[in-house]
């Protein structure tokens, strides 16, 4: 029965259609009884389970209005409780409506879908059948012969014995739970202490990690600074080496020039260069001028010669070069003065 779904039950023998329309339920009851009381074992156990659940639903739905207002009784039962047992207890007249109401509440809480189906069937009305379902009662009687229902609940002595036994088992279980609780509390206390130690160690590790990161950052900055200084030192060294080489070249060149000048002075002695023939030239020819000239042109010529032949420009050359330039400039100045007159 546990494998049956409501959809399968409603489609079985057009039960859903018959229940909604309220017709053919008497014929359905006959078919269900034939399946339940199958003497020749024609129908399968699955068919009998379907027929039983539909018959029970019809039987409970017919008396549901009387079960609902009944106050459920307090029922003690030893052994497994399944849906078949609940169905049989609800349909049993033993114990009255209060006992049936108690088992109906159990069916509602443990098997809500079949209970909703029963309530839905009760809301549709009873339909054609009237009076007790004798075929279902016959099948229930057959079940009673195979597996009788407990009658009258538990006796007072058995109930007290049962409760005492349950109380003893509960006290034993409670003692075990107390021991487990004490053990758990001890473990929790030790775990709490271990947690505190772990948290302290974690704080120390975080502090050490922070210091290590700070030191690492300082080391990285120092390394970067040293790399930059080394690079700058290398560049400065290369520049110094280049300047040293340039200075060496210039020094060698100056030494050569000084040596050549010294040799020339030794060969020529204290040579004084004079150019009297320049003063004998025509002033215009000496200055490179043609035609009439004014004072502005003479000044421009004087500046050109002074710029080109100034003695400061030949300081690195032998002394006679500067003397020669001075004599030429003197001749140029005399030529400019003569033309101004």
C-alpha positions as CSV (number, residue, x, y, z in Angstrom):
1,X,0.0,0.0,0.0
2,X,2.9,2.4,0.7
3,X,3.9,2.3,-3.0
4,X,0.4,3.5,-4.2
5,X,0.0,7.1,-5.2
6,X,-3.2,9.1,-5.1
7,X,-3.2,9.4,-8.9
8,X,-3.0,5.6,-9.2
9,X,-5.8,5.1,-6.7
10,X,-8.1,7.7,-8.4
11,X,-7.7,6.2,-11.8
12,X,-8.2,2.6,-10.5
13,X,-11.6,1.4,-11.8
14,X,-12.5,5.1,-12.7
15,X,-12.7,5.8,-9.0
16,X,-11.9,9.5,-9.4
17,X,-14.6,10.0,-12.0
18,X,-17.2,8.0,-10.1
19,X,-16.5,10.0,-6.9
20,X,-16.8,13.4,-8.6
21,X,-20.0,12.5,-10.5
22,X,-21.5,10.4,-7.6
23,X,-22.6,7.6,-9.9
24,X,-21.5,4.0,-10.2
25,X,-20.2,3.8,-6.7
26,X,-22.5,0.9,-5.8
27,X,-21.0,-1.1,-8.8
28,X,-17.5,0.1,-7.6
29,X,-18.2,-1.3,-4.1
30,X,-19.2,-4.7,-5.6
31,X,-16.0,-4.8,-7.7
32,X,-13.8,-3.8,-4.7
33,X,-15.5,-6.5,-2.5
34,X,-14.9,-9.1,-5.2
35,X,-11.2,-8.1,-5.4
36,X,-10.8,-8.1,-1.6
37,X,-12.5,-11.5,-1.1
38,X,-10.9,-13.2,-4.0
39,X,-11.1,-16.9,-3.3
40,X,-9.5,-18.0,-6.5
41,X,-6.5,-15.7,-6.2
42,X,-7.2,-14.1,-9.6
43,X,-6.1,-10.6,-8.5
44,X,-2.6,-9.6,-7.6
45,X,-1.6,-8.3,-4.2
46,X,-1.3,-4.8,-5.8
47,X,-4.9,-4.9,-7.0
48,X,-6.0,-6.0,-3.5
49,X,-4.0,-3.1,-1.9
50,X,-5.6,-0.6,-4.2
51,X,-9.1,-2.0,-3.6
52,X,-8.5,-2.1,0.2
53,X,-7.3,1.6,0.3
54,X,-10.3,2.8,-1.8
55,X,-12.7,0.8,0.3
56,X,-11.2,2.2,3.5
57,X,-11.3,5.8,2.2
58,X,-15.0,5.3,1.3
59,X,-15.7,3.9,4.8
60,X,-13.8,6.6,6.7
61,X,-15.2,9.4,4.5
62,X,-18.7,8.2,5.3
63,X,-18.3,8.7,9.0
64,X,-15.8,11.6,9.0
65,X,-18.3,14.1,10.2
66,X,-18.9,12.0,13.4
67,X,-15.2,11.6,14.0
68,X,-14.2,15.3,13.8
69,X,-16.0,16.6,16.9
70,X,-15.0,13.6,19.0
71,X,-12.3,14.3,21.6
72,X,-9.4,11.9,21.0
73,X,-8.7,9.4,23.8
74,X,-5.3,8.7,25.2
75,X,-4.2,5.4,23.7
76,X,-1.2,3.2,24.7
77,X,0.0,0.8,22.1
78,X,3.0,-1.5,22.0
79,X,4.4,-2.5,18.6
80,X,4.8,-1.0,15.2
81,X,2.1,1.4,13.9
82,X,1.5,1.5,10.1
83,X,-1.2,2.8,7.8
84,X,-3.1,-0.5,7.6
85,X,-3.3,-0.7,11.4
86,X,-4.6,2.9,11.6
87,X,-7.2,2.1,9.0
88,X,-8.4,-0.9,10.9
89,X,-8.5,0.9,14.2
90,X,-10.5,3.8,12.8
91,X,-13.0,1.4,11.2
92,X,-13.2,-0.8,14.3
93,X,-16.1,-0.2,16.6
94,X,-14.0,-1.3,19.6
95,X,-13.4,1.6,22.1
96,X,-15.9,4.1,20.7
97,X,-15.6,7.3,18.8
98,X,-12.9,8.7,21.1
99,X,-10.5,5.8,20.3
100,X,-11.3,6.1,16.6
101,X,-10.7,9.9,16.8
102,X,-7.2,9.2,18.4
103,X,-6.2,6.9,15.5
104,X,-7.7,9.4,13.0
105,X,-5.4,12.1,14.4
106,X,-2.4,9.7,14.1
107,X,-3.4,9.1,10.4
108,X,-3.7,12.8,9.8
109,X,-0.2,13.5,11.2
110,X,1.7,10.5,9.8
111,X,-0.1,10.2,6.4
112,X,-1.3,13.7,5.4
113,X,-1.9,13.0,1.7
114,X,-4.3,10.0,2.2
115,X,-6.0,12.1,4.9
116,X,-6.5,15.0,2.5
117,X,-7.9,12.5,-0.1
118,X,-10.4,11.2,2.5
119,X,-11.4,14.8,3.5
120,X,-11.9,15.6,-0.2
121,X,-14.0,12.4,-0.7
122,X,-16.1,13.4,2.3
123,X,-16.7,16.9,0.9
124,X,-18.1,15.4,-2.3
125,X,-20.8,13.5,-0.5
126,X,-21.7,9.9,0.1
127,X,-23.1,9.1,-3.3
128,X,-25.1,6.1,-4.1
129,X,-24.0,3.5,-1.4
130,X,-26.0,3.5,1.8
131,X,-25.6,1.3,4.9
132,X,-22.5,-0.6,6.0
133,X,-20.1,-2.1,3.5
134,X,-20.6,-5.8,4.3
135,X,-17.9,-6.8,1.8
136,X,-15.3,-4.6,3.5
137,X,-16.4,-5.8,6.9
138,X,-16.0,-9.3,5.7
139,X,-12.4,-8.6,4.6
140,X,-11.6,-6.8,7.9
141,X,-12.9,-9.9,9.7
142,X,-10.6,-12.0,7.6
143,X,-7.7,-9.7,8.6
144,X,-8.8,-10.0,12.2
145,X,-8.4,-13.8,12.0
146,X,-5.0,-13.5,10.5
147,X,-3.7,-10.6,12.7
148,X,-6.0,-9.6,15.5
149,X,-6.1,-6.0,16.8
150,X,-5.2,-5.4,20.4
151,X,-8.4,-5.1,22.5
152,X,-8.9,-2.7,25.4
153,X,-5.5,-1.1,25.3
154,X,-3.1,-1.9,28.1
155,X,-4.2,-3.1,31.6
156,X,-3.4,-1.1,34.6
157,X,-0.8,-3.5,35.9
158,X,0.8,-3.8,32.5
159,X,0.7,0.0,32.0
160,X,2.4,0.6,35.4
161,X,5.0,-2.1,34.6
162,X,5.5,-0.6,31.2
163,X,5.9,2.9,32.6
164,X,8.2,1.7,35.3
165,X,10.3,0.0,32.7
166,X,10.3,3.0,30.5
167,X,11.1,5.2,33.5
168,X,14.1,3.0,34.4
169,X,15.3,3.0,30.8
170,X,14.9,6.8,30.7
171,X,16.8,7.2,34.1
172,X,19.6,4.9,32.8
173,X,19.7,6.9,29.6
174,X,19.6,10.1,31.6
175,X,22.6,8.9,33.7
176,X,24.5,8.1,30.5
177,X,23.6,11.5,29.2
178,X,24.8,13.1,32.4
179,X,28.1,11.3,32.0
180,X,28.3,12.3,28.4
181,X,27.4,15.9,29.3
182,X,30.2,16.0,31.9
183,X,32.6,14.5,29.5
184,X,31.5,17.0,26.8
185,X,31.7,19.9,29.3
186,X,35.3,18.8,30.2
187,X,36.2,18.5,26.5
188,X,34.5,21.9,25.9
189,X,36.5,23.4,28.7
190,X,39.8,22.0,27.4
191,X,38.8,23.0,23.9
192,X,38.1,26.5,25.1
193,X,41.5,26.7,26.8
194,X,43.2,25.3,23.7
195,X,41.3,27.9,21.7
196,X,42.6,30.7,23.9
197,X,46.1,29.4,23.5
198,X,45.7,29.1,19.8
199,X,44.3,32.7,19.6
200,X,47.3,34.0,21.6
201,X,49.7,32.2,19.3
202,X,47.8,33.5,16.3
203,X,48.1,37.1,17.7
204,X,51.8,36.6,18.3
205,X,52.2,35.1,14.8
206,X,50.3,38.1,13.3
207,X,52.5,40.5,15.2
208,X,55.7,38.7,14.1
209,X,54.3,38.6,10.5
210,X,53.7,42.3,10.6
211,X,57.2,42.9,11.9
212,X,58.6,40.6,9.3
213,X,56.7,42.4,6.5
214,X,57.9,45.8,7.9
215,X,61.5,44.6,8.0
216,X,61.1,43.1,4.5
217,X,59.8,46.4,3.2
218,X,62.7,48.2,4.7
219,X,65.2,45.7,3.3
220,X,63.6,46.1,-0.2
221,X,63.8,49.9,0.1
222,X,67.5,49.7,1.2
223,X,68.3,47.2,-1.6
224,X,66.6,49.5,-4.1
225,X,68.5,52.5,-2.8
226,X,71.8,50.6,-2.9
227,X,71.1,49.5,-6.5
228,X,70.4,53.1,-7.4
229,X,73.6,54.3,-5.7
230,X,75.6,51.6,-7.4
231,X,74.2,52.5,-10.7
232,X,74.9,56.2,-10.1
233,X,78.4,55.4,-8.9
234,X,79.0,53.3,-12.0
235,X,77.7,56.1,-14.2
236,X,79.8,58.6,-12.3
237,X,82.9,56.4,-12.6
238,X,82.4,56.0,-16.3
239,X,82.0,59.8,-16.6
240,X,85.2,60.4,-14.5
241,X,87.0,57.9,-16.6
242,X,85.9,59.6,-19.8
243,X,86.9,63.0,-18.4
244,X,90.2,61.5,-17.3
245,X,90.8,60.2,-20.8
246,X,89.8,63.5,-22.4
247,X,92.1,65.4,-20.0
248,X,94.9,63.0,-20.8
249,X,94.4,63.6,-24.5
250,X,94.2,67.4,-24.0
251,X,97.3,67.3,-21.8
252,X,99.2,65.3,-24.3
253,X,98.1,67.7,-27.1
254,X,99.1,70.7,-25.0
255,X,102.4,69.2,-24.2
256,X,103.0,68.5,-27.9
257,X,102.0,72.1,-28.8
258,X,104.2,73.5,-26.0
259,X,107.1,71.3,-27.1
260,X,106.7,72.4,-30.7
261,X,106.4,76.1,-29.6
262,X,109.5,75.7,-27.4
263,X,111.4,74.2,-30.3
264,X,110.3,76.9,-32.6
265,X,111.4,79.6,-30.1
266,X,114.7,77.8,-29.7
267,X,115.2,77.8,-33.5
268,X,114.0,81.4,-34.2
269,X,114.9,83.0,-30.8
270,X,112.9,85.9,-29.7
271,X,111.3,86.6,-33.0
272,X,109.5,89.9,-33.4
273,X,107.3,90.1,-36.5
274,X,106.9,93.5,-38.1
275,X,105.0,94.3,-41.2
276,X,106.1,97.8,-42.4
277,X,105.0,97.0,-45.9
278,X,101.3,97.0,-44.8
279,X,101.5,100.6,-43.8
280,X,102.9,101.5,-47.2
281,X,99.8,100.1,-49.0
282,X,96.8,102.2,-50.0
283,X,94.4,102.4,-47.1
284,X,91.4,101.3,-49.3
285,X,93.4,98.4,-50.6
286,X,94.5,97.4,-47.1
287,X,90.9,97.6,-45.8
288,X,89.4,95.9,-48.9
289,X,87.2,98.9,-49.7
290,X,86.4,100.5,-53.1
291,X,85.1,104.0,-54.0
292,X,84.1,106.6,-51.6
293,X,83.5,105.5,-48.0
294,X,81.9,107.1,-45.1
295,X,82.6,106.8,-41.4
296,X,80.1,104.0,-40.8
297,X,81.7,101.8,-43.4
298,X,85.2,102.5,-41.9
299,X,83.9,101.5,-38.4
300,X,82.4,98.3,-39.8
301,X,85.7,97.4,-41.5
302,X,87.6,98.2,-38.2
303,X,85.2,95.9,-36.3
304,X,85.6,93.1,-38.8
305,X,89.4,93.1,-38.5
306,X,89.3,93.4,-34.7
307,X,86.9,90.5,-34.5
308,X,89.1,88.3,-36.7
309,X,92.6,89.3,-35.5
310,X,92.2,90.0,-31.8
311,X,95.2,88.6,-29.9
312,X,92.9,86.9,-27.3
313,X,91.8,84.4,-29.9
314,X,95.3,83.0,-30.3
315,X,96.4,82.7,-26.7
316,X,97.2,79.0,-27.2
317,X,99.5,79.8,-30.2
318,X,103.1,81.0,-30.0
319,X,103.6,84.6,-29.0
320,X,104.7,85.8,-32.4
321,X,101.2,85.1,-33.8
322,X,99.7,87.5,-31.3
323,X,102.4,90.1,-32.1
324,X,101.7,89.7,-35.8
325,X,97.9,90.2,-35.2
326,X,98.6,93.3,-33.2
327,X,100.8,94.8,-35.9
328,X,98.1,94.1,-38.5
329,X,95.4,95.7,-36.4
330,X,97.6,98.7,-35.8
331,X,98.1,99.1,-39.6
332,X,94.3,98.8,-40.1
333,X,93.6,101.4,-37.4
334,X,96.1,103.8,-39.1
335,X,94.5,103.2,-42.5
336,X,91.0,104.0,-41.1
337,X,92.3,107.2,-39.5
338,X,93.9,108.3,-42.7
339,X,90.7,107.8,-44.7
340,X,88.7,109.7,-42.1
341,X,90.9,112.8,-42.7
